[in-house]
Amino acid sequence: MENILECRGVSKIYTQFPALNFTNLTVKRGRIVGLLGPNGSGKTTLIKMISGILTPSSGSISINGVPVGAQTKNMVSYLPERTYLNDWMKVRDIIDFFSDFYTNFNKEKAYDMLKRLQINDGDRLKTMSKGTKEKVQLVLVMSRETDLYLLDEPIGGVDPAARDYILDTIISNYSENSTVIISTHLIYDIEKILDDIIFINQGNLFLAASTDEIREQHGKSIDAYFREVFRC
């Protein structure tokens, strides 16, 4: 199946306020996709619905042709915007926990990424900076061998020098049969790894295209085009 993700007429309404009001959207397999939009545009809401944390008010979402639900839990690996791990735990304890909980978790890959990111598996989270904790979360998410990776602001809390390590980790640890969707506002830093982009604004789908199409049609970088469209 060429399309890994399909959204059909999806909406999410909170007390009569539409947080998301989509038409149709498809995402292909084997791509790195930027989910881009101003703050409050609905990016996190969409990611949570794809992951199954939130239920759409209307419409449908499917992964590999399967409606989002219990059957798709093992198809998705989700990195939330906020840290969710317990501070008292050591990194190696968290890896053991994930290995026991997820059948598709690859411990060897996790330890390899920790080494590349220079993180000691014996350290407790409470001794780490916010950026290092986010690196640990990314390692956990990318160590699952699954179909769809959903990363909500994966480089938002790390310093500029560490961002290239994070992006390299993302590129190096997903397969050609899987897709990565990255929600971020740091477009300049991340556009070099993107194959496709999705622009959303005020809950509506504004544009879905390949990065090559955008650059050819508008003669601009993705960051410059985003700033033009949304007047940033």
C-alpha positions as CSV (number, residue, x, y, z in Angstrom):
1,M,0.0,0.0,0.0
2,E,1.5,3.3,-1.1
3,N,-0.4,5.5,1.3
4,I,0.4,4.9,5.0
5,L,-2.0,7.5,6.3
6,E,-5.5,8.6,5.1
7,C,-7.7,11.3,6.7
8,R,-11.2,11.6,5.4
9,G,-13.3,14.6,6.4
10,V,-11.7,14.8,9.8
11,S,-12.8,17.4,12.4
12,K,-12.3,17.9,16.1
13,I,-14.7,20.3,17.9
14,Y,-14.3,21.4,21.5
15,T,-17.5,23.0,23.0
16,Q,-18.6,24.2,19.5
17,F,-15.1,25.5,18.7
18,P,-13.5,23.7,15.7
19,A,-9.9,22.9,16.6
20,L,-9.5,21.0,13.3
21,N,-11.7,20.9,10.2
22,F,-10.0,19.0,7.4
23,T,-10.9,18.0,3.9
24,N,-9.0,14.9,2.7
25,L,-5.3,14.2,3.4
26,T,-3.1,11.3,2.4
27,V,0.5,10.6,3.4
28,K,2.8,8.2,1.4
29,R,5.0,5.5,2.8
30,G,8.8,6.1,3.1
31,R,8.6,9.9,3.5
32,I,9.7,12.5,6.1
33,V,6.9,15.0,6.4
34,G,6.8,18.4,8.0
35,L,3.5,19.3,9.7
36,L,3.7,23.0,9.8
37,G,1.5,25.9,10.9
38,P,1.3,28.8,13.4
39,N,0.8,28.2,17.1
40,G,-2.7,27.0,17.8
41,S,-3.3,25.8,14.2
42,G,-4.2,22.3,15.2
43,K,-1.0,20.4,14.6
44,T,-0.9,18.6,18.0
45,T,-4.6,17.9,17.8
46,L,-4.1,16.1,14.5
47,I,-1.1,14.1,15.8
48,K,-3.1,13.0,18.8
49,M,-6.0,11.8,16.7
50,I,-3.6,9.9,14.4
51,S,-2.0,8.3,17.4
52,G,-5.5,7.4,18.9
53,I,-5.2,9.6,22.0
54,L,-8.1,11.8,20.7
55,T,-11.2,10.7,18.8
56,P,-12.3,12.8,15.8
57,S,-15.7,14.5,16.1
58,S,-16.4,13.4,12.6
59,G,-14.6,11.7,9.7
60,S,-12.1,8.9,9.7
61,I,-8.4,8.2,10.0
62,S,-6.7,5.0,8.9
63,I,-3.2,3.7,9.0
64,N,-2.2,1.0,6.5
65,G,-5.9,0.9,5.6
66,V,-6.9,0.1,9.2
67,P,-9.1,2.5,11.1
68,V,-7.3,4.1,14.0
69,G,-7.9,2.1,17.2
70,A,-6.6,-0.8,19.1
71,Q,-5.3,-2.5,16.0
72,T,-3.1,0.5,15.0
73,K,-1.4,1.0,18.4
74,N,1.5,-1.1,17.3
75,M,1.8,0.8,14.0
76,V,2.5,4.2,15.6
77,S,5.3,5.5,17.7
78,Y,4.5,8.9,19.2
79,L,6.8,11.5,20.7
80,P,4.7,14.1,22.7
81,E,5.7,17.7,23.0
82,R,6.1,17.4,26.8
83,T,8.3,15.0,28.8
84,Y,6.3,12.2,30.3
85,L,9.0,10.0,31.9
86,N,9.5,9.6,35.7
87,D,12.5,11.6,36.9
88,W,13.7,9.0,39.4
89,M,14.3,6.3,36.7
90,K,17.6,5.5,35.1
91,V,17.8,5.4,31.4
92,R,18.6,1.7,31.3
93,D,15.5,1.0,33.5
94,I,13.3,2.9,31.0
95,I,14.7,1.0,28.1
96,D,14.0,-2.3,29.9
97,F,10.4,-1.1,30.5
98,F,9.9,-0.2,26.9
99,S,11.4,-3.5,25.8
100,D,8.9,-5.4,27.9
101,F,5.9,-3.2,26.9
102,Y,6.5,-3.0,23.2
103,T,7.1,-6.1,21.1
104,N,8.6,-4.0,18.3
105,F,11.2,-2.2,20.6
106,N,14.8,-2.8,19.5
107,K,17.1,-2.5,22.6
108,E,20.3,-2.7,20.5
109,K,19.2,0.2,18.4
110,A,18.3,2.2,21.6
111,Y,21.8,1.7,23.1
112,D,23.5,2.6,19.8
113,M,21.6,5.9,19.7
114,L,22.4,6.6,23.3
115,K,26.1,6.1,22.5
116,R,25.9,8.4,19.5
117,L,24.1,11.1,21.5
118,Q,26.6,10.7,24.4
119,I,24.0,9.8,27.0
120,N,25.0,7.5,29.9
121,D,22.4,4.7,30.4
122,G,23.1,4.7,34.1
123,D,22.1,8.4,34.6
124,R,18.8,9.3,36.2
125,L,16.5,11.6,34.4
126,K,16.4,14.1,37.3
127,T,20.1,14.8,36.8
128,M,19.6,15.7,33.1
129,S,18.8,18.9,31.3
130,K,15.5,19.4,29.6
131,G,17.2,18.9,26.2
132,T,18.9,15.6,27.2
133,K,15.6,14.3,28.5
134,E,14.0,15.0,25.1
135,K,16.9,13.2,23.5
136,V,16.1,10.1,25.6
137,Q,12.4,10.3,24.7
138,L,13.4,10.5,21.0
139,V,15.7,7.4,21.4
140,L,12.7,5.5,22.9
141,V,10.4,6.5,20.1
142,M,12.8,5.8,17.2
143,S,13.8,2.5,18.7
144,R,10.4,1.0,17.9
145,E,10.4,-0.7,14.5
146,T,7.0,0.5,13.3
147,D,5.2,2.1,10.4
148,L,4.5,5.7,11.4
149,Y,6.5,7.9,13.7
150,L,4.8,11.0,15.0
151,L,7.2,13.6,16.5
152,D,5.7,16.7,18.1
153,E,8.4,19.4,18.4
154,P,11.4,17.0,18.6
155,I,14.0,19.7,18.5
156,G,12.2,22.5,20.4
157,G,14.0,22.0,23.7
158,V,17.5,21.3,22.5
159,D,20.3,23.8,21.8
160,P,21.2,24.6,18.1
161,A,24.4,22.5,18.3
162,A,22.4,19.4,19.2
163,R,19.8,19.8,16.5
164,D,21.9,18.2,13.8
165,Y,22.4,15.2,16.0
166,I,18.7,14.9,16.5
167,L,17.9,15.2,12.8
168,D,20.6,12.7,11.9
169,T,19.1,10.3,14.5
170,I,15.7,10.6,12.9
171,I,17.1,10.0,9.4
172,S,19.2,7.1,10.4
173,N,16.6,5.2,12.4
174,Y,13.6,4.8,10.2
175,S,13.1,2.4,7.3
176,E,12.1,3.1,3.7
177,N,8.8,1.3,4.5
178,S,7.9,3.7,7.3
179,T,7.0,7.4,7.5
180,V,8.0,10.2,9.9
181,I,5.7,13.1,10.6
182,I,7.4,16.0,12.4
183,S,5.5,18.9,13.8
184,T,7.7,21.9,14.4
185,H,8.0,25.7,14.2
186,L,11.7,25.5,13.6
187,I,11.3,25.1,9.9
188,Y,14.7,26.6,8.9
189,D,16.5,23.9,11.0
190,I,14.5,21.0,9.7
191,E,13.5,21.6,6.1
192,K,16.7,20.0,4.8
193,I,15.5,16.6,5.8
194,L,11.8,17.0,4.7
195,D,10.4,15.2,1.6
196,D,6.9,16.7,2.0
197,I,5.1,19.4,3.8
198,I,1.6,19.9,5.2
199,F,0.6,23.5,6.0
200,I,-2.4,23.9,8.3
201,N,-3.9,27.1,9.6
202,Q,-6.7,27.7,12.1
203,G,-7.6,24.0,11.9
204,N,-7.8,23.9,8.1
205,L,-5.6,22.2,5.5
206,F,-3.9,24.9,3.6
207,L,-1.4,22.9,1.5
208,A,0.0,19.4,1.1
209,A,2.9,19.1,-1.4
210,S,6.5,17.9,-1.8
211,T,9.3,20.2,-0.8
212,D,10.6,20.0,-4.4
213,E,7.3,21.2,-5.8
214,I,7.3,24.2,-3.4
215,R,10.8,25.2,-4.2
216,E,10.3,24.9,-8.0
217,Q,6.9,26.7,-8.1
218,H,7.8,29.5,-5.7
219,G,11.6,29.7,-6.0
220,K,11.9,29.9,-2.2
221,S,12.9,27.8,0.7
222,I,10.2,26.2,2.7
223,D,11.0,28.5,5.6
224,A,10.7,31.6,3.4
225,Y,7.5,30.4,1.8
226,F,6.0,29.6,5.2
227,R,6.8,33.2,6.3
228,E,5.2,34.6,3.2
229,V,2.0,32.6,3.6
230,F,1.6,33.2,7.3
231,R,3.3,36.6,7.4
232,C,5.7,35.5,10.2
